[in-house]
Amino acid sequence: MASLIDTLVDVLNKENDEYEKLLDLSKGKTDVIVKGDLNALAVITDKEQLIVTKITALENERTETMQEIAKILNTDVAELKLDVLVDLLQKKPKEQKKLSLIHDKLHTTLYEMKFINEQNAELLKSAIDMVNFDMNMIQAMRKAPETANYNKGAYNTGSSLGTMSGTFDAKQ
């Protein structure tokens, strides 16, 4: 059991390291979004994909280890969370402390990542709103008001000044 706990702590430490790398990229992404540098954003996204692949592999390893621990403890793996496992390790303070430390560290890293990602999402939404506003403004500038031209029957001819055909439709 102790070796499984050590394996779990090791996997969680590696997972936290990868999440910290992802967090650093997310922080860098904030500056890139503000600058509007799409090429740099694409580079960061590619790097993120590589890290997410590593995290997925580590997560699979963590899941397997948790399943083995659940078998030994004769517990349902769905109910066996890290905080529950920490409580179960009261008789083994050394393992309990290691697991508790990495649990808290992971919690802090993931909370910070969530905050940065929400901030980046708001920045992206604002950037998209600004692009839509600019496109609508450009379209509005291309349209001229209708003239007050009337025909013999006193009907408005509906002609416009300076209309352009073949304009870009942003709504599609």
HELIX and SHEET records of a PDB file:
HELIX    1   1 ALA A    2  LYS A   35  1                                  34    
HELIX    2   2 LEU A   38  LEU A   73  1                                  36    
HELIX    3   3 LEU A   82  LEU A   88  1                                   7    
HELIX    4   4 PRO A   93  ARG A  142  1                                  50    
END                                                                             
